[in-house]
Amino acid sequence: MSLHQKDHPVFIEGCFGCKISTLAIGKGDASSDAAMPKRKWEGELQRYRDARKQGIQPAGTTMNKIIAAEKASENLGRAYNAEKDPNAKHINKKTATVMNQLGV
């Protein structure tokens, strides 16, 4: 029993505490389990398809992984392949130079 209910256990019209006790709070669209908006989902998949057409194989279909794979491809001077190459976010120009010299 809340402190307010100890003052008066029945609802009293005009009592702020009684009014607040009837409010319900929902998660709404801010919920972490809400689905990704369709437009964003389709945009990510299209960006993934475009990368695949260029021969790039990102580590996943999320925008962060696609962008990392595109940057790694640019630094390597060839298409990035997540199955064979190191993690894309670790491939900068210096790393790419060493990888190309070693033939990796």
Order of alpha helices (4+ residues) and beta strands (2+ residues): alpha-alpha-alpha-alpha-alpha
